[in-house]
């Protein structure tokens, strides 16, 4: 089974809004380093909307709020991947236009072209990109793992309920150290 680590929406502005601390970024870095050591591809996913927000419909409450705030415009400094977890040259960076990493992106094409059947999910926010991507990946028959402590949400209680109650129905839920040890030990 071929796996990939998805690092989703760990962008400067999102890290700032989520009040991500150095420990969160260090855990994501640990996952990235373990993936690289185990020859597991690291695929970054970012949200970036076009200037003028032509892809934002008025019925999408979350994206309408983002557009009103003028946030996540492609090319703006805040949409860059946080430097503590930045990609290496040659890493794949997927741009999405909705909550799910699959929506409005070519993620599925990239995964299938590489024969990837198993995904390890990290990102901000647990209740947005992680939840949406997990649901869609489950429907697409990917084998799934969520690194609970490498996911972050504005609401800690929502995060807890998702990783303890909902996500285990569809995915293996581990902490970063458990996963890193498992993939680097063979």
Helices and strands as residue ranges (DSSP letters): E 2-8, H 12-17, H 22-37, E 41-47, H 61-69, G 77-79, G 83-85, E 92-96, H 107-113, E 116-124, I 126-130, H 131-139, E 143-152, H 156-161, I 162-166, G 167-169, E 172-174, H 176-184
